[in-house]
Amino acid sequence: MTVGYARFFVCEKCGKRIELAWGMSYLYGWGNTELLERIDSGKYGRKAKEVLESHQEALCHLEDHPFICRCGYLEACQSLVMMSNDLSKPEVYYSSEHMCPVCNKRMRPLKESDEIRCPGCGGEMEEDLKSMIMMD
């Protein structure tokens, strides 16, 4: 079973390389008591705490995923995900939102089809297919 993977991208214009990771963190995986305590203490905000109080059976974990903004800013973020414990038809109760530090708008998860621009020069980035890493 693969827990996550990292993909590498290279700028065609300046050669800059970036790494973007996707996947679940088993360090703070399902039912981790330290993670539940952090949620309960408010570290992830009032809304996450309220969701945990109303769905005490929720499965909670941290997940890595790149987020992108309309302005082009791209960042690998760690999100708290809280979902029903019925994995046959899971319902997401809560997922962290991320705000862009450049324009202060809400960022969205990066899709496979999204164009990635170089954070250095703005050139188009291509995936380096020879350097994907899968984590178990």
N, C-alpha and C positions, 0 to 999 in steps of 0.2 A: 504494500500500500504506500503510495506516495503522499507525503504530508505537504510538500510544497516544492516550488521550483524557482530558479532565478534565470532571467533572460538578460542578455547583454545586447546593447545597441551602440552603434558606431556612427558618428557624424561623417557624411560623405564629404563635407566641405573642410572641416578642421581636424578630423580624426579623433575627437573627444569620445571617450567610452563611458557609458553609464550602465549600472546594474539595477534591475528592477525585480523585486521578489514578490511572489504570490504564495499564500498558504497559511496553514494554521500553526500556531505556536504551541507545542506540547508542553513547554515550560509552564504556561498558564492555560492548560487545556481544560476539557470538560470537568466541572465539579471541583476545581482547584480551590481550596479553602482560602488561600491568600488572595486570590482574585475576587472571591465573593466578599471578603472583608474590605477590600479596596472599593468595591462597588457600594457596599453598605456605608462606608465612611464618606462617600460623596466624591471620591477621586475622579470618577467618570461623569460627574454632574448629577443634578437633581433628577432629571428624567430617567437616567439609568437606575438610580436608586429606587424610584417609584415603580419602575417595571419589575425590579427584583422583589419588591414588597408585594406586588399584586400577582406575581408569577413565581412563587418560591420554588417551583419544580423546574424552572427554566434551566436549560443547558447554556453555559456561558464559556466563551473562549476568546482569545485574542487572535487576530488574523492580520497578516501582512497583505497589502494590496497597494498598487500605485494609484494615485488620484491625480486628475488633471482638471485645470480650470479653463474657462472660456478664453482667458487671456493667454493661455499657452503654458502657464506654470505647471510643472510636473513634480510630484513628490511621492516617495514611498512612505506610506502611513501604516500605523498599526491601529486597528479598529477593534473595539469591543463589540462582540456579536452575542445577542441573547435570543434564544429560540426555544420553541416547544420541545418537549422530550419525546414527541412522537415522530421519529425519523422517517416513517413511511409517508407522512405528509407534513413536513416541517413548516412551521409558521414563524417568521422572524418577528420578535417582539420589539427589538431594539438593535440598531447598528449605529456606531459613532459617525458623526458628521465631521467633515474637515473643511476649514475655512482657508482660503488662499491668503498667504502673507503679503502678496503683491497688491491685489485689488480688493481684498476682504470680501470676496463673494464665495458662495458655497462651491466646493469642488465635487466632482463626481468620479466614481471608479473608472479607471482606464479600460477601454474595450480593445479587443484584438484589432478591430478595424480603425482605431484612432491613429491619426498621424502624430508622430512624435518629433518635436523640434529640439534641436540642440540647445541646452541651457546656456552654452557659451556664446555661439555665433548665430543661432537661429536657423542653421541649416537643417536639412531633412536627415533624420536618423534612420538607419537600416538595421534590422536585427542581424546579429552575428550568430548564424545558425550553428557554428562549430563550438560555441561556448555556453550552451545551456547546461545548468546544473539542476539535478533533481535531488530532493532531500527526502530521506526516509525516516 
